[in-house]
Amino acid sequence: MGSMTLTQYAKAAQVLPMAWLAQSEFPSKTVVQNAFRIAIAELPESSTYEDNVVRSALQAVVAGPDPRGGRFEAQAIYAAGQLHDRVVTLVLQS
């Protein structure tokens, strides 16, 4: 993983701040889905299993909630958390 990949992941994570998603008044579904689309566009091409997991989680939020996965808000927070965890992992590997 190069610094370009880390930068791309960091930009994607910046679009989805956890404080924004975890606030008491959750943003509208449309606003959240649009932010997730922007974050996905920032990501580099998937080259590892971990990259694919993060991209799939973000894409699932854009596609709409899976009733088996709980509420939309919970799914969005979980997916954003996966993205942020990936950024931390990449930082520690660099």
Backbone atoms as SQL, in Angstrom:
CREATE TABLE atoms (id INTEGER PRIMARY KEY, chain TEXT, resi INTEGER, resn TEXT, atom TEXT, x REAL, y REAL, z REAL);
INSERT INTO atoms VALUES
  (1, 'A', 1, 'MET', 'N', 0.851, -1.185, 0.000),
  (2, 'A', 1, 'MET', 'CA', 0.000, 0.000, 0.000),
  (3, 'A', 1, 'MET', 'C', 0.885, 1.232, 0.000),
  (4, 'A', 2, 'GLY', 'N', 0.656, 2.099, -0.954),
  (5, 'A', 2, 'GLY', 'CA', 1.436, 3.320, -1.002),
  (6, 'A', 2, 'GLY', 'C', 0.733, 4.463, -0.302),
  (7, 'A', 3, 'SER', 'N', 1.437, 5.583, -0.261),
  (8, 'A', 3, 'SER', 'CA', 0.854, 6.763, 0.385),
  (9, 'A', 3, 'SER', 'C', -0.353, 7.273, -0.382),
  (10, 'A', 4, 'MET', 'N', -0.381, 7.025, -1.706),
  (11, 'A', 4, 'MET', 'CA', -1.538, 7.443, -2.503),
  (12, 'A', 4, 'MET', 'C', -2.786, 6.693, -2.051),
  (13, 'A', 5, 'THR', 'N', -2.665, 5.399, -1.809),
  (14, 'A', 5, 'THR', 'CA', -3.789, 4.599, -1.331),
  (15, 'A', 5, 'THR', 'C', -4.272, 5.108, 0.018),
  (16, 'A', 6, 'LEU', 'N', -3.333, 5.363, 0.909),
  (17, 'A', 6, 'LEU', 'CA', -3.684, 5.888, 2.230),
  (18, 'A', 6, 'LEU', 'C', -4.399, 7.223, 2.092),
  (19, 'A', 7, 'THR', 'N', -3.903, 8.082, 1.236),
  (20, 'A', 7, 'THR', 'CA', -4.540, 9.385, 1.014),
  (21, 'A', 7, 'THR', 'C', -5.955, 9.217, 0.481),
  (22, 'A', 8, 'GLN', 'N', -6.147, 8.305, -0.439),
  (23, 'A', 8, 'GLN', 'CA', -7.485, 8.065, -0.997),
  (24, 'A', 8, 'GLN', 'C', -8.438, 7.556, 0.083),
  (25, 'A', 9, 'TYR', 'N', -7.975, 6.645, 0.900),
  (26, 'A', 9, 'TYR', 'CA', -8.809, 6.137, 1.990),
  (27, 'A', 9, 'TYR', 'C', -9.120, 7.234, 2.999),
  (28, 'A', 10, 'ALA', 'N', -8.132, 8.065, 3.299),
  (29, 'A', 10, 'ALA', 'CA', -8.347, 9.164, 4.249),
  (30, 'A', 10, 'ALA', 'C', -9.373, 10.151, 3.715),
  (31, 'A', 11, 'LYS', 'N', -9.322, 10.447, 2.415),
  (32, 'A', 11, 'LYS', 'CA', -10.303, 11.358, 1.816),
  (33, 'A', 11, 'LYS', 'C', -11.709, 10.749, 1.887),
  (34, 'A', 12, 'ALA', 'N', -11.802, 9.455, 1.649),
  (35, 'A', 12, 'ALA', 'CA', -13.102, 8.784, 1.738),
  (36, 'A', 12, 'ALA', 'C', -13.632, 8.848, 3.164),
  (37, 'A', 13, 'ALA', 'N', -12.758, 8.610, 4.133),
  (38, 'A', 13, 'ALA', 'CA', -13.174, 8.651, 5.539),
  (39, 'A', 13, 'ALA', 'C', -13.585, 10.063, 5.946),
  (40, 'A', 14, 'GLN', 'N', -12.937, 11.059, 5.395),
  (41, 'A', 14, 'GLN', 'CA', -13.258, 12.453, 5.715),
  (42, 'A', 14, 'GLN', 'C', -14.676, 12.800, 5.273),
  (43, 'A', 15, 'VAL', 'N', -15.148, 12.178, 4.210),
  (44, 'A', 15, 'VAL', 'CA', -16.512, 12.409, 3.716),
  (45, 'A', 15, 'VAL', 'C', -17.546, 11.842, 4.689),
  (46, 'A', 16, 'LEU', 'N', -17.148, 10.829, 5.463),
  (47, 'A', 16, 'LEU', 'CA', -18.055, 10.137, 6.380),
  (48, 'A', 16, 'LEU', 'C', -17.577, 10.250, 7.828),
  (49, 'A', 17, 'PRO', 'N', -17.558, 11.459, 8.383),
  (50, 'A', 17, 'PRO', 'CA', -17.110, 11.585, 9.769),
  (51, 'A', 17, 'PRO', 'C', -18.037, 10.836, 10.723),
  (52, 'A', 18, 'MET', 'N', -17.438, 10.096, 11.624),
  (53, 'A', 18, 'MET', 'CA', -18.233, 9.308, 12.572),
  (54, 'A', 18, 'MET', 'C', -19.112, 10.199, 13.447),
  (55, 'A', 19, 'ALA', 'N', -18.622, 11.363, 13.836),
  (56, 'A', 19, 'ALA', 'CA', -19.428, 12.268, 14.667),
  (57, 'A', 19, 'ALA', 'C', -20.706, 12.696, 13.926),
  (58, 'A', 20, 'TRP', 'N', -20.617, 12.843, 12.628),
  (59, 'A', 20, 'TRP', 'CA', -21.781, 13.221, 11.824),
  (60, 'A', 20, 'TRP', 'C', -22.814, 12.085, 11.814),
  (61, 'A', 21, 'LEU', 'N', -22.333, 10.866, 11.669),
  (62, 'A', 21, 'LEU', 'CA', -23.251, 9.722, 11.615),
  (63, 'A', 21, 'LEU', 'C', -23.779, 9.326, 12.989),
  (64, 'A', 22, 'ALA', 'N', -23.022, 9.635, 14.033),
  (65, 'A', 22, 'ALA', 'CA', -23.426, 9.212, 15.381),
  (66, 'A', 22, 'ALA', 'C', -24.158, 10.299, 16.161),
  (67, 'A', 23, 'GLN', 'N', -24.432, 11.429, 15.530),
  (68, 'A', 23, 'GLN', 'CA', -25.135, 12.495, 16.245),
  (69, 'A', 23, 'GLN', 'C', -26.562, 12.065, 16.567),
  (70, 'A', 24, 'SER', 'N', -27.168, 12.745, 17.519),
  (71, 'A', 24, 'SER', 'CA', -28.503, 12.346, 17.971),
  (72, 'A', 24, 'SER', 'C', -29.548, 12.482, 16.863),
  (73, 'A', 25, 'GLU', 'N', -29.398, 13.450, 15.994),
  (74, 'A', 25, 'GLU', 'CA', -30.329, 13.633, 14.864),
  (75, 'A', 25, 'GLU', 'C', -29.651, 13.071, 13.620),
  (76, 'A', 26, 'PHE', 'N', -29.939, 11.824, 13.286),
  (77, 'A', 26, 'PHE', 'CA', -29.295, 11.173, 12.146),
  (78, 'A', 26, 'PHE', 'C', -29.694, 11.881, 10.859),
  (79, 'A', 27, 'PRO', 'N', -28.736, 12.141, 9.968),
  (80, 'A', 27, 'PRO', 'CA', -29.054, 12.809, 8.699),
  (81, 'A', 27, 'PRO', 'C', -30.043, 11.988, 7.871),
  (82, 'A', 28, 'SER', 'N', -30.652, 12.631, 6.897),
  (83, 'A', 28, 'SER', 'CA', -31.631, 11.929, 6.062),
  (84, 'A', 28, 'SER', 'C', -30.958, 10.820, 5.257),
  (85, 'A', 29, 'LYS', 'N', -31.734, 9.825, 4.925),
  (86, 'A', 29, 'LYS', 'CA', -31.224, 8.671, 4.181),
  (87, 'A', 29, 'LYS', 'C', -30.586, 9.109, 2.859),
  (88, 'A', 30, 'THR', 'N', -31.220, 10.036, 2.158),
  (89, 'A', 30, 'THR', 'CA', -30.703, 10.506, 0.870),
  (90, 'A', 30, 'THR', 'C', -29.354, 11.182, 1.036),
  (91, 'A', 31, 'VAL', 'N', -29.221, 12.025, 2.048),
  (92, 'A', 31, 'VAL', 'CA', -27.959, 12.722, 2.304),
  (93, 'A', 31, 'VAL', 'C', -26.865, 11.709, 2.641),
  (94, 'A', 32, 'VAL', 'N', -27.189, 10.745, 3.468),
  (95, 'A', 32, 'VAL', 'CA', -26.214, 9.720, 3.854),
  (96, 'A', 32, 'VAL', 'C', -25.797, 8.900, 2.633),
  (97, 'A', 33, 'GLN', 'N', -26.750, 8.470, 1.844),
  (98, 'A', 33, 'GLN', 'CA', -26.419, 7.663, 0.666),
  (99, 'A', 33, 'GLN', 'C', -25.551, 8.458, -0.313),
  (100, 'A', 34, 'ASN', 'N', -25.833, 9.743, -0.485),
  (101, 'A', 34, 'ASN', 'CA', -25.005, 10.573, -1.364),
  (102, 'A', 34, 'ASN', 'C', -23.590, 10.695, -0.830),
  (103, 'A', 35, 'ALA', 'N', -23.438, 10.857, 0.477),
  (104, 'A', 35, 'ALA', 'CA', -22.109, 10.935, 1.080),
  (105, 'A', 35, 'ALA', 'C', -21.361, 9.618, 0.883),
  (106, 'A', 36, 'PHE', 'N', -22.045, 8.505, 1.015),
  (107, 'A', 36, 'PHE', 'CA', -21.407, 7.202, 0.799),
  (108, 'A', 36, 'PHE', 'C', -20.983, 7.049, -0.658),
  (109, 'A', 37, 'ARG', 'N', -21.765, 7.545, -1.597),
  (110, 'A', 37, 'ARG', 'CA', -21.384, 7.499, -3.021),
  (111, 'A', 37, 'ARG', 'C', -20.085, 8.279, -3.243),
  (112, 'A', 38, 'ILE', 'N', -20.003, 9.454, -2.640),
  (113, 'A', 38, 'ILE', 'CA', -18.800, 10.282, -2.769),
  (114, 'A', 38, 'ILE', 'C', -17.600, 9.558, -2.168),
  (115, 'A', 39, 'ALA', 'N', -17.798, 8.950, -1.005),
  (116, 'A', 39, 'ALA', 'CA', -16.710, 8.218, -0.352),
  (117, 'A', 39, 'ALA', 'C', -16.230, 7.062, -1.224),
  (118, 'A', 40, 'ILE', 'N', -17.146, 6.332, -1.816),
  (119, 'A', 40, 'ILE', 'CA', -16.784, 5.209, -2.689),
  (120, 'A', 40, 'ILE', 'C', -15.958, 5.704, -3.873),
  (121, 'A', 41, 'ALA', 'N', -16.334, 6.844, -4.423),
  (122, 'A', 41, 'ALA', 'CA', -15.600, 7.403, -5.567),
  (123, 'A', 41, 'ALA', 'C', -14.165, 7.779, -5.192),
  (124, 'A', 42, 'GLU', 'N', -13.915, 8.086, -3.928),
  (125, 'A', 42, 'GLU', 'CA', -12.573, 8.444, -3.463),
  (126, 'A', 42, 'GLU', 'C', -11.665, 7.227, -3.298),
  (127, 'A', 43, 'LEU', 'N', -12.253, 6.052, -3.120),
  (128, 'A', 43, 'LEU', 'CA', -11.458, 4.857, -2.838),
  (129, 'A', 43, 'LEU', 'C', -10.618, 4.432, -4.035),
  (130, 'A', 44, 'PRO', 'N', -9.440, 3.865, -3.758),
  (131, 'A', 44, 'PRO', 'CA', -8.639, 3.297, -4.850),
  (132, 'A', 44, 'PRO', 'C', -9.278, 2.008, -5.341),
  (133, 'A', 45, 'GLU', 'N', -8.774, 1.502, -6.432),
  (134, 'A', 45, 'GLU', 'CA', -9.249, 0.210, -6.916),
  (135, 'A', 45, 'GLU', 'C', -8.983, -0.841, -5.840),
  (136, 'A', 46, 'SER', 'N', -9.918, -1.736, -5.665),
  (137, 'A', 46, 'SER', 'CA', -9.757, -2.791, -4.658),
  (138, 'A', 46, 'SER', 'C', -8.647, -3.735, -5.093),
  (139, 'A', 47, 'SER', 'N', -7.701, -3.937, -4.178),
  (140, 'A', 47, 'SER', 'CA', -6.614, -4.857, -4.496),
  (141, 'A', 47, 'SER', 'C', -6.440, -5.946, -3.442),
  (142, 'A', 48, 'THR', 'N', -7.146, -5.812, -2.327),
  (143, 'A', 48, 'THR', 'CA', -7.032, -6.821, -1.274),
  (144, 'A', 48, 'THR', 'C', -8.429, -7.209, -0.797),
  (145, 'A', 49, 'TYR', 'N', -8.453, -8.278, -0.041),
  (146, 'A', 49, 'TYR', 'CA', -9.710, -8.712, 0.558),
  (147, 'A', 49, 'TYR', 'C', -10.290, -7.609, 1.432),
  (148, 'A', 50, 'GLU', 'N', -9.439, -6.972, 2.234),
  (149, 'A', 50, 'GLU', 'CA', -9.882, -5.905, 3.133),
  (150, 'A', 50, 'GLU', 'C', -10.494, -4.742, 2.357),
  (151, 'A', 51, 'ASP', 'N', -9.869, -4.389, 1.226),
  (152, 'A', 51, 'ASP', 'CA', -10.412, -3.328, 0.371),
  (153, 'A', 51, 'ASP', 'C', -11.813, -3.696, -0.117),
  (154, 'A', 52, 'ASN', 'N', -11.963, -4.945, -0.532),
  (155, 'A', 52, 'ASN', 'CA', -13.255, -5.404, -1.039),
  (156, 'A', 52, 'ASN', 'C', -14.332, -5.390, 0.044),
  (157, 'A', 53, 'VAL', 'N', -13.958, -5.756, 1.260),
  (158, 'A', 53, 'VAL', 'CA', -14.916, -5.756, 2.376),
  (159, 'A', 53, 'VAL', 'C', -15.415, -4.341, 2.644),
  (160, 'A', 54, 'VAL', 'N', -14.493, -3.392, 2.684),
  (161, 'A', 54, 'VAL', 'CA', -14.870, -1.994, 2.944),
  (162, 'A', 54, 'VAL', 'C', -15.759, -1.473, 1.819),
  (163, 'A', 55, 'ARG', 'N', -15.346, -1.680, 0.588),
  (164, 'A', 55, 'ARG', 'CA', -16.131, -1.192, -0.559),
  (165, 'A', 55, 'ARG', 'C', -17.529, -1.815, -0.558),
  (166, 'A', 56, 'SER', 'N', -17.619, -3.100, -0.287),
  (167, 'A', 56, 'SER', 'CA', -18.927, -3.773, -0.263),
  (168, 'A', 56, 'SER', 'C', -19.824, -3.204, 0.831),
  (169, 'A', 57, 'ALA', 'N', -19.252, -2.928, 1.993),
  (170, 'A', 57, 'ALA', 'CA', -20.039, -2.368, 3.097),
  (171, 'A', 57, 'ALA', 'C', -20.584, -0.999, 2.727),
  (172, 'A', 58, 'LEU', 'N', -19.749, -0.169, 2.104),
  (173, 'A', 58, 'LEU', 'CA', -20.202, 1.164, 1.700),
  (174, 'A', 58, 'LEU', 'C', -21.269, 1.065, 0.607),
  (175, 'A', 59, 'GLN', 'N', -21.055, 0.177, -0.346),
  (176, 'A', 59, 'GLN', 'CA', -22.018, 0.002, -1.433),
  (177, 'A', 59, 'GLN', 'C', -23.360, -0.520, -0.918),
  (178, 'A', 60, 'ALA', 'N', -23.336, -1.334, 0.106),
  (179, 'A', 60, 'ALA', 'CA', -24.581, -1.851, 0.679),
  (180, 'A', 60, 'ALA', 'C', -25.425, -0.718, 1.262),
  (181, 'A', 61, 'VAL', 'N', -24.785, 0.281, 1.830),
  (182, 'A', 61, 'VAL', 'CA', -25.530, 1.429, 2.365),
  (183, 'A', 61, 'VAL', 'C', -26.160, 2.215, 1.223),
  (184, 'A', 62, 'VAL', 'N', -25.427, 2.397, 0.153),
  (185, 'A', 62, 'VAL', 'CA', -25.956, 3.119, -1.013),
  (186, 'A', 62, 'VAL', 'C', -27.146, 2.362, -1.608),
  (187, 'A', 63, 'ALA', 'N', -27.054, 1.031, -1.639),
  (188, 'A', 63, 'ALA', 'CA', -28.108, 0.207, -2.227),
  (189, 'A', 63, 'ALA', 'C', -29.388, 0.207, -1.395),
  (190, 'A', 64, 'GLY', 'N', -29.263, 0.568, -0.142),
  (191, 'A', 64, 'GLY', 'CA', -30.432, 0.549, 0.735),
  (192, 'A', 64, 'GLY', 'C', -30.261, -0.507, 1.798),
  (193, 'A', 65, 'PRO', 'N', -30.917, -0.324, 2.902),
  (194, 'A', 65, 'PRO', 'CA', -30.701, -1.232, 4.026),
  (195, 'A', 65, 'PRO', 'C', -31.179, -2.651, 3.758),
  (196, 'A', 66, 'ASP', 'N', -30.421, -3.581, 4.304),
  (197, 'A', 66, 'ASP', 'CA', -30.818, -4.981, 4.288),
  (198, 'A', 66, 'ASP', 'C', -31.583, -5.207, 5.584),
  (199, 'A', 67, 'PRO', 'N', -32.850, -5.595, 5.502),
  (200, 'A', 67, 'PRO', 'CA', -33.645, -5.762, 6.720),
  (201, 'A', 67, 'PRO', 'C', -33.020, -6.720, 7.726),
  (202, 'A', 68, 'ARG', 'N', -32.217, -7.632, 7.253),
  (203, 'A', 68, 'ARG', 'CA', -31.561, -8.578, 8.159),
  (204, 'A', 68, 'ARG', 'C', -30.435, -7.924, 8.938),
  (205, 'A', 69, 'GLY', 'N', -29.967, -6.757, 8.486),
  (206, 'A', 69, 'GLY', 'CA', -28.824, -6.110, 9.115),
  (207, 'A', 69, 'GLY', 'C', -29.186, -5.042, 10.121),
  (208, 'A', 70, 'GLY', 'N', -30.443, -4.903, 10.423),
  (209, 'A', 70, 'GLY', 'CA', -30.858, -3.879, 11.373),
  (210, 'A', 70, 'GLY', 'C', -31.272, -2.594, 10.684),
  (211, 'A', 71, 'ARG', 'N', -31.351, -1.559, 11.466),
  (212, 'A', 71, 'ARG', 'CA', -31.804, -0.273, 10.930),
  (213, 'A', 71, 'ARG', 'C', -30.760, 0.331, 9.995),
  (214, 'A', 72, 'PHE', 'N', -31.225, 1.186, 9.101),
  (215, 'A', 72, 'PHE', 'CA', -30.351, 1.860, 8.148),
  (216, 'A', 72, 'PHE', 'C', -29.236, 2.603, 8.876),
  (217, 'A', 73, 'GLU', 'N', -29.594, 3.323, 9.936),
  (218, 'A', 73, 'GLU', 'CA', -28.614, 4.106, 10.686),
  (219, 'A', 73, 'GLU', 'C', -27.485, 3.214, 11.203),
  (220, 'A', 74, 'ALA', 'N', -27.845, 2.082, 11.772),
  (221, 'A', 74, 'ALA', 'CA', -26.842, 1.159, 12.318),
  (222, 'A', 74, 'ALA', 'C', -25.947, 0.615, 11.210),
  (223, 'A', 75, 'GLN', 'N', -26.531, 0.290, 10.069),
  (224, 'A', 75, 'GLN', 'CA', -25.748, -0.229, 8.956),
  (225, 'A', 75, 'GLN', 'C', -24.785, 0.831, 8.423),
  (226, 'A', 76, 'ALA', 'N', -25.236, 2.077, 8.360),
  (227, 'A', 76, 'ALA', 'CA', -24.386, 3.163, 7.878),
  (228, 'A', 76, 'ALA', 'C', -23.228, 3.412, 8.841),
  (229, 'A', 77, 'ILE', 'N', -23.505, 3.435, 10.120),
  (230, 'A', 77, 'ILE', 'CA', -22.455, 3.660, 11.121),
  (231, 'A', 77, 'ILE', 'C', -21.446, 2.513, 11.092),
  (232, 'A', 78, 'TYR', 'N', -21.924, 1.297, 10.985),
  (233, 'A', 78, 'TYR', 'CA', -21.035, 0.135, 10.931),
  (234, 'A', 78, 'TYR', 'C', -20.127, 0.194, 9.698),
  (235, 'A', 79, 'ALA', 'N', -20.700, 0.509, 8.536),
  (236, 'A', 79, 'ALA', 'CA', -19.916, 0.581, 7.300),
  (237, 'A', 79, 'ALA', 'C', -18.874, 1.696, 7.379),
  (238, 'A', 80, 'ALA', 'N', -19.267, 2.848, 7.895),
  (239, 'A', 80, 'ALA', 'CA', -18.310, 3.946, 8.042),
  (240, 'A', 80, 'ALA', 'C', -17.216, 3.562, 9.028),
  (241, 'A', 81, 'GLY', 'N', -17.584, 2.842, 10.069),
  (242, 'A', 81, 'GLY', 'CA', -16.595, 2.363, 11.030),
  (243, 'A', 81, 'GLY', 'C', -15.576, 1.443, 10.379),
  (244, 'A', 82, 'GLN', 'N', -16.034, 0.584, 9.477),
  (245, 'A', 82, 'GLN', 'CA', -15.112, -0.296, 8.756),
  (246, 'A', 82, 'GLN', 'C', -14.122, 0.533, 7.927),
  (247, 'A', 83, 'LEU', 'N', -14.620, 1.579, 7.294),
  (248, 'A', 83, 'LEU', 'CA', -13.757, 2.459, 6.510),
  (249, 'A', 83, 'LEU', 'C', -12.712, 3.122, 7.405),
  (250, 'A', 84, 'HIS', 'N', -13.156, 3.660, 8.518),
  (251, 'A', 84, 'HIS', 'CA', -12.231, 4.331, 9.436),
  (252, 'A', 84, 'HIS', 'C', -11.210, 3.350, 10.009),
  (253, 'A', 85, 'ASP', 'N', -11.646, 2.131, 10.327),
  (254, 'A', 85, 'ASP', 'CA', -10.713, 1.113, 10.814),
  (255, 'A', 85, 'ASP', 'C', -9.665, 0.784, 9.748),
  (256, 'A', 86, 'ARG', 'N', -10.075, 0.759, 8.498),
  (257, 'A', 86, 'ARG', 'CA', -9.139, 0.469, 7.393),
  (258, 'A', 86, 'ARG', 'C', -8.102, 1.579, 7.294),
  (259, 'A', 87, 'VAL', 'N', -8.524, 2.827, 7.459),
  (260, 'A', 87, 'VAL', 'CA', -7.583, 3.950, 7.424),
  (261, 'A', 87, 'VAL', 'C', -6.541, 3.787, 8.530),
  (262, 'A', 88, 'VAL', 'N', -6.989, 3.466, 9.729),
  (263, 'A', 88, 'VAL', 'CA', -6.063, 3.285, 10.850),
  (264, 'A', 88, 'VAL', 'C', -5.078, 2.163, 10.536),
  (265, 'A', 89, 'THR', 'N', -5.547, 1.066, 10.004),
  (266, 'A', 89, 'THR', 'CA', -4.662, -0.041, 9.650),
  (267, 'A', 89, 'THR', 'C', -3.624, 0.393, 8.619),
  (268, 'A', 90, 'LEU', 'N', -4.056, 1.137, 7.620),
  (269, 'A', 90, 'LEU', 'CA', -3.122, 1.598, 6.591),
  (270, 'A', 90, 'LEU', 'C', -2.088, 2.563, 7.160),
  (271, 'A', 91, 'VAL', 'N', -2.513, 3.421, 8.073),
  (272, 'A', 91, 'VAL', 'CA', -1.572, 4.348, 8.704),
  (273, 'A', 91, 'VAL', 'C', -0.512, 3.569, 9.472),
  (274, 'A', 92, 'LEU', 'N', -0.929, 2.577, 10.201),
  (275, 'A', 92, 'LEU', 'CA', 0.006, 1.800, 11.015),
  (276, 'A', 92, 'LEU', 'C', 0.940, 0.939, 10.170),
  (277, 'A', 93, 'GLN', 'N', 0.522, 0.614, 8.946),
  (278, 'A', 93, 'GLN', 'CA', 1.359, -0.181, 8.061),
  (279, 'A', 93, 'GLN', 'C', 2.354, 0.669, 7.295),
  (280, 'A', 94, 'SER', 'N', 2.119, 1.964, 7.257),
  (281, 'A', 94, 'SER', 'CA', 3.013, 2.833, 6.458),
  (282, 'A', 94, 'SER', 'C', 4.224, 3.288, 7.227);
